[in-house]
Amino acid sequence: MRYFSKVISKPNSIIEEVRDGFKLVKQTRICTFIDGVLDTEDPELITKLNKRPDLFRTDRPWLQKDNWRTTDEGIKLLKEGERLGIDCRHVREWYLKEKIQEVKTPKSRKPEAPVVNEKKLVGSPVRSQPKVVKKIDYKELMRIAKDKGIKSFGMKKEALEEALKGVI
C-alpha cells in the first residue's frame, strides 16, 4: 500500500515512543518517508498510519503551497531587491514589495505642510475662549511667595494672593 506524507522536502521518520509518566523510556523508528512517499505491505504499520488520517493519506499526494520565491514574479522581486541593496534572505513578499517601493520613491526632506481649510462665515461673531484660572493650593502659594522674596509666615491665603498680585 502506498502512503503519502505532508512532509515532502526532507526524509520524514515516524517514531514510536514508550513513556513512563513524563520520562521517555524508549524510541523506535517505525518507517521513513522518502520524498513524501512510503510503500509498505506491513499490516501492523498500516494500522498505525491509518490512525492519523490528518498526517498520512493513500489516495493522492498532499498539495504543497507554492513558495513565492520560486515563481517568476518572486524571482524578479528578489533580483530587484538585491539590485537596490535590500537584504532579501529572510523576508516576506509583501515586506519586500514595500521596501522596494520605499527605495524607488524616497521621502522629501521637508514634510509637507498640512492644508488648512479656512472658511469664515460673514456676520458670525467670533467667540473668544474664556481664560481658565488654575486653582493653587496654600502650600504652592507659600512656595511662590518664598521664591519672590515675600515673607509669608502667618499670612492667610487671601492676603498672600493680594501680596503676590502686587509683585507679579
Beta strands, then each sheet from edge to edge (+ up, - down):
strand 1: 2-5
strand 2: 12-20
strand 3: 23-33
strand 4: 37-39
strand 5: 56-57
sheet 1: 4+ 1- 5+
sheet 2: 2+ 3-
end
